[in-house]
Amino acid sequence: SVRSALDAKLDEMGVTYQDFDGAGQQTTQTEQVKTAITNGATVLLVNLVETASDDAANEIVSAAKDADIPVIFFNREVSNDVVNSYEKCAFVGTDAAEAGHLQGQMIGNYLLENYEACDLNGDGKISYIMFKGQEGNPEAEYRTQYGVEDANAVLEEAGKPALEFYDPNNTQKYLVDQTGAWSAQAATDYMNTILGQYNDGNNNMVELVIANNDNMAEGAISALQSVGYNVEGGDKTIPVYGVDALASAVEKIDAGIMTGSVKQDGEAMAATIASLVTNIQNGEEIMANTDQYNVDSDSAKIRVPYSLYTAEG
């Protein structure tokens, strides 16, 4: 969604550009960056594949610096050290922790309002699954942590017990997409396996699904629908939450199939990136004319705020 909105903005600006797809492979993306430089690119816009360490980002910044062209990282955050290492480097994204906080608070408030309906086996507790997108990714780490912690804070303040992970033997208390792709398929596969043991027949049906993104939330819903849950117009639904407010997820929320998502504003992110490209076009510093944005005090990073999306809008 960011890329589509950004392409439209660049078209409006008369900028000639080429999109590359790293297909989830950092080595592929790094080679594509070097190819773009060789082909005469005058600015690089990079949604980095691998953020668990600074190695890939530093290599890209080094290549950009050698060519004396600006590089704007977006969506997946790079460290301050990376951004601060080059005066023509910036980052446009979100506050990684904010999505987790908003998701957790949204979940906690919903459960308080619908506790008896969500407590399917009547044991006074809510069992949950957490689908994590990628190990070491800041967004995934914060969403996994605060999506549960903040929900628990809301529940416990109201005198309710904390959420209980469905599998007491899983000390991590999450299931991660081993490919790092945050994929619907990973969540579907996990959920299908889980439902073989945790179900109505065994009186231990999972009562809540929390996912780091909408793709994984939708994958979980696909598996739930195979056993009669979360079907439009049906009478058996468990709350499912994601992040991104993708169009497909919004449709499911509006239909009562999914409960909520945290909206990542792709159009606003694209517009912000485009404003930095305009600075570069005009020969200004990369962070010129950014007073209207939420800019970090210690680095050239702009934060685009999240918002909630539920059936109420």
C-alpha positions in Angstrom: 0.0 0.0 0.0 2.9 2.4 0.7 4.5 1.5 -2.6 1.3 2.1 -4.6 0.7 5.4 -2.9 4.3 6.4 -3.4 4.3 5.5 -7.1 1.2 7.7 -7.5 3.0 10.6 -5.7 6.2 10.2 -7.8 4.1 10.2 -11.0 2.4 13.5 -9.9 5.9 14.9 -9.3 7.2 13.8 -12.7 9.9 11.7 -11.1 11.2 8.8 -13.1 11.6 5.7 -10.9 12.0 2.0 -10.9 10.5 -0.4 -8.3 12.5 -3.4 -7.1 11.2 -6.4 -5.1 13.7 -8.0 -2.9 11.3 -10.9 -2.3 12.3 -11.2 1.3 16.0 -11.7 0.5 18.4 -9.2 1.9 21.2 -10.2 -0.5 18.9 -9.7 -3.4 17.8 -6.3 -2.2 21.4 -5.2 -1.6 22.4 -6.2 -5.1 19.3 -4.3 -6.4 20.4 -1.2 -4.6 23.9 -1.4 -6.2 22.2 -2.0 -9.6 20.1 1.1 -9.1 23.2 3.2 -8.3 25.0 1.8 -11.4 21.9 2.7 -13.5 22.1 6.3 -12.4 19.6 6.6 -9.5 19.8 9.9 -7.7 17.9 8.9 -4.6 17.3 5.5 -2.9 14.0 4.6 -1.1 14.5 1.4 0.8 12.1 -0.8 2.8 14.9 -2.9 4.3 14.5 -6.7 4.4 16.7 -7.5 7.4 16.7 -5.2 10.4 17.9 -7.6 13.1 21.4 -6.1 12.8 22.8 -2.9 11.2 24.9 -4.8 8.7 22.6 -4.6 5.6 21.7 -1.0 6.3 25.3 0.0 6.8 26.2 -1.6 3.5 23.5 0.3 1.6 24.4 3.6 3.3 28.1 3.0 2.4 27.1 2.4 -1.3 24.9 5.5 -1.3 27.6 7.6 0.4 30.2 6.5 -2.2 27.9 7.6 -4.9 27.0 10.8 -3.0 23.2 10.2 -3.3 20.6 10.4 -0.5 19.0 7.2 0.9 15.6 7.2 2.6 14.7 4.1 4.6 11.0 3.6 5.3 8.6 1.3 7.1 11.1 -1.1 8.6 13.2 1.0 11.0 17.0 1.2 11.0 19.0 2.3 14.0 20.0 5.9 14.9 23.6 4.9 14.3 22.8 4.1 10.7 20.9 7.2 10.0 23.3 9.5 11.8 26.3 8.0 9.9 25.4 10.0 6.7 23.9 13.5 6.4 21.9 12.4 3.4 20.2 9.6 5.2 16.7 9.6 6.7 14.0 7.3 7.9 10.2 7.6 7.5 8.1 5.1 9.5 6.2 4.7 12.7 6.9 4.5 16.4 7.4 0.8 16.6 6.0 0.5 20.1 2.9 2.5 19.4 1.2 -0.2 17.4 1.7 -2.7 20.3 0.3 -0.3 22.9 -2.7 0.6 20.8 -3.5 -3.0 20.0 -3.2 -4.1 23.6 -5.4 -1.4 24.9 -8.0 -2.1 22.2 -8.0 -5.8 23.1 -8.2 -5.1 26.8 -11.2 -2.7 26.5 -13.0 -5.1 24.1 -12.6 -8.0 26.5 -13.9 -6.1 29.5 -17.0 -5.2 27.5 -17.5 -8.8 26.2 -15.9 -11.0 28.9 -18.5 -13.6 29.4 -19.0 -14.0 25.6 -15.3 -14.4 25.1 -14.8 -16.8 27.9 -16.0 -19.8 25.9 -15.4 -22.5 28.6 -16.5 -20.3 31.5 -13.3 -20.8 33.5 -13.0 -17.1 34.2 -9.9 -16.6 32.1 -9.2 -15.8 28.4 -6.8 -18.1 26.5 -4.9 -16.5 23.6 -2.6 -17.2 20.7 0.1 -14.6 19.6 1.4 -14.8 16.1 4.8 -13.1 15.8 6.0 -12.0 12.3 9.8 -12.1 12.6 12.4 -12.6 15.3 14.6 -9.5 15.9 12.4 -7.1 14.0 11.6 -4.1 16.2 8.0 -3.9 15.1 7.4 -7.6 15.8 9.2 -7.4 19.2 7.2 -4.5 20.4 3.9 -5.7 19.1 4.4 -9.1 20.6 5.3 -7.6 24.0 2.8 -4.7 24.3 -0.1 -6.4 22.6 -0.3 -8.7 25.6 1.1 -6.4 28.4 -1.2 -3.5 27.7 -4.3 -5.8 27.4 -3.3 -7.3 30.8 -2.9 -3.9 32.3 -6.5 -3.0 31.3 -7.9 -6.4 32.5 -6.0 -6.4 35.8 -7.0 -2.8 36.6 -10.6 -4.0 36.3 -10.0 -7.0 38.6 -9.8 -9.6 35.8 -7.0 -12.2 35.5 -4.3 -11.7 32.9 -4.5 -13.4 29.5 -3.3 -17.0 29.5 -1.3 -18.4 26.6 -3.1 -21.4 25.2 -0.1 -23.8 25.5 1.5 -23.8 29.0 4.5 -25.6 27.6 5.4 -22.7 25.3 7.6 -20.4 27.5 8.0 -17.8 24.7 4.3 -17.3 24.6 4.2 -16.7 20.8 4.4 -18.6 17.5 6.7 -17.0 15.0 6.7 -17.2 11.2 10.0 -19.1 10.8 10.4 -17.6 7.3 10.2 -14.0 8.6 7.5 -13.3 6.0 4.7 -12.4 8.5 2.6 -14.7 6.2 -1.1 -15.7 6.3 0.0 -19.3 5.4 2.2 -19.6 8.5 -0.7 -18.6 10.8 -3.1 -20.9 8.9 -0.8 -23.8 9.3 -0.2 -23.1 13.0 -3.9 -22.6 13.6 -5.0 -25.8 11.9 -2.6 -27.8 14.1 -3.8 -26.0 17.2 -7.4 -26.6 16.5 -6.8 -30.3 16.4 -6.2 -30.2 20.1 -7.8 -27.0 21.4 -11.4 -27.0 20.3 -15.0 -27.1 21.5 -15.0 -30.9 21.8 -12.2 -30.7 24.3 -13.7 -27.7 26.1 -10.5 -25.7 25.7 -11.1 -23.7 22.5 -8.7 -20.8 22.1 -10.6 -17.6 22.9 -8.5 -14.8 21.4 -6.0 -14.4 18.5 -3.5 -11.6 18.5 -1.3 -11.1 15.4 1.6 -8.8 14.5 0.0 -8.0 11.2 -3.3 -8.5 9.3 -1.9 -11.2 7.0 -1.3 -13.5 9.9 -4.7 -12.5 11.4 -6.4 -13.4 8.2 -4.5 -16.7 8.0 -5.8 -17.5 11.5 -9.3 -16.6 10.4 -9.1 -19.0 7.4 -8.4 -21.9 9.8 -11.1 -20.8 12.2 -13.6 -20.7 9.4 -12.8 -24.3 8.5 -14.3 -25.3 11.9 -17.2 -23.0 11.8 -15.9 -20.0 13.6 -15.7 -16.4 12.4 -18.0 -17.0 9.4 -20.0 -14.0 8.3 -23.4 -14.2 9.8 -22.4 -17.1 12.0 -23.0 -17.4 15.7 -19.5 -18.5 16.8 -16.8 -15.9 16.7 -13.6 -15.3 18.7 -11.9 -11.9 18.6 -9.0 -11.7 16.2 -6.7 -8.7 16.0 -4.1 -7.6 13.6 -2.0 -4.5 12.5 -2.1 -2.5 9.3 -5.8 -2.1 8.5 -5.3 -3.6 5.1 -8.3 -3.3 2.8 -9.1 -7.0 3.1 -8.9 -6.8 6.9 -11.1 -3.8 7.0 -13.7 -5.7 5.0 -13.6 -8.5 7.5 -13.9 -6.2 10.4 -16.9 -4.5 8.9 -18.4 -7.9 8.3 -17.9 -9.0 11.9 -15.4 -11.7 10.9 -12.4 -9.9 12.5 -12.5 -7.6 15.5 -9.9 -4.9 15.1 -6.6 -3.7 13.6 -4.2 -0.9 14.1 -4.0 1.3 11.0 -0.7 2.0 9.5 -1.3 5.0 7.2 0.4 4.0 4.0 -0.8 7.1 2.1 0.6 9.4 4.9 3.9 7.5 4.9 4.1 7.8 1.1 3.3 11.6 1.2 6.0 12.1 3.8 8.6 10.2 1.8 7.6 12.2 -1.3 8.2 15.5 0.6 11.8 14.5 1.3 12.2 13.6 -2.4 10.9 17.1 -3.2 13.6 18.5 -0.9 16.2 16.6 -2.8 14.8 17.7 -6.2 15.0 21.3 -5.1 18.6 21.0 -3.9 17.7 21.4 -0.2 18.8 19.4 2.8 16.9 16.1 3.1 15.1 17.1 6.3 14.2 20.7 5.2 10.6 21.8 5.6 9.6 19.0 8.1 8.3 21.2 11.0 4.8 19.8 10.4 6.0 16.2 11.0 6.8 14.2 14.2 10.6 14.3 13.9 12.9 12.6 16.5 15.1 15.0 18.4 18.3 12.9 18.0 18.0 11.6 14.5 16.6 12.3 11.0 13.6 10.1 11.6 9.9 11.0 11.0 7.1 9.1 12.7 3.8 8.7 11.1 1.1 8.1 13.7 -1.1 4.9 13.9 -4.8 4.8 14.6 -7.4 2.2 15.5 -9.8 0.4 13.2 -12.8 -1.5 14.6 -16.3 -2.1 13.4 -17.2 1.4 14.6 -14.6 2.8 12.2 
